[in-house]
Amino acid sequence: MGTPEMVVNLFTFVAEEIREILAGLGLCSLEEAVGRSDLLMQVSRGAAHLDDLDMNPLLVQADSSIARTCQLPKGTRNDVPDTLDAQIVTDAAPLFHHGEKMELAYSVRNTHRAVGTRTASHITRRFGMTGLQPGHLTLKLRGSAGQSLGAFCVQGMRIEVDGDANDYVGKGLSGAEIIIRPSRDAKIVPHDSTIIGNTVLYGATAGSLFASGQAGERFAVRNSGALVVVEGCGSNGCEYMTGGTAVILGAVGDNFGAGMTGGMAFIYDIDGNFERRVNPESLVWQRLASAHWEEMLKKHIADHLQRTGSPRAAELLDDWADYRGYFWQVCPKEMVNRIEHPLSDDAKSA
């Protein structure tokens, strides 16, 4: 960044340049330049493929009778509505005062961000990170949840969404359970549709996520302890993952598992494209060859079915003998000889 003196000199230079430009346009301040699209012109780049976009519609002058700058007195601020969690904390008073087990229901929109996070903070202060039994407080949501649904939520919380959710679902998840399934009137095939956004479970340390549908890109990045079952994901899935388990009942995008050094992943690869999309630098992958890991995988899929009603999970379990052969088990190279149960029963016998 440089010394403070250098920074001051840089800002002084920029300010002088701006003053000269404004003076050349006959303006005294930046405020006078606001809205003056008549001072702009489209510049030719000298090639047809660069000049084929007509910018003139953007240069039309706005209604001059409307103020172009903020007219509120200095120091005035617009009030921001409180979050949905403010209502949740109020409604959950019996939990915080008497430890009652509760179930609360709300409609949710994509403007409702970080639903559950403030509630998790109150739970942690009152009961600690693990003071409540799983599912002690259940939040039933209907609609489209905004960014960071369930971020940093702790043990004792269960969030169920009938609808879908935006990016960063379960960011920093710390013990809670999140369940997302399509609304009952949604006319979609869940495993062919995206139901949660990008960067799901970023930095999660504990808890679980079950989503009947696909996730976006950078799925389970830096996950270090959470269990997740989804039905497909975009590029860079399980990037830098250091722990936990990811079960993906569908296709994955390019560069899967880049920098993955811990945890385990199971991929249902009915199309046979997985080996072209996995990052081989730090991973090994093989078909199911261990009774222990196969039973664990089946249990996760059964839990997914029980929580979400997933048609894909039901299909796999109904004909497991045929579908088991389409699964890949993915493990970081450095963990192969450190995991408690070997990847194959033959290795265990040896």
Protein Blocks (a to p, Z undefined) as FASTA:
>chain_A
ZZfklmmmmmmmmmmmmmmmmmmnopabfklmgoplmlpccddehiaklmmpcfklmmpc
cdfkbcfbdfbdehiacdddddfklmmmmmmmmmmmnopacdddddddfklghihjlmmm
mmmmmnojmlpcehkaccddedjddehihihiaehiacddeddddehihihiahiacddd
ddfklccdfklpcfbdehihihiabdcdddeddddehihihiakbacddebdcehihihi
agdjdddebdddehihihiagdjdddddfkopmmmmpcfklgccdddfbfklmmmmmmmm
mmmmmmnopaklmmmmmmmmlmmmmpccdddfklmmmpfbdfbfklmmZZ
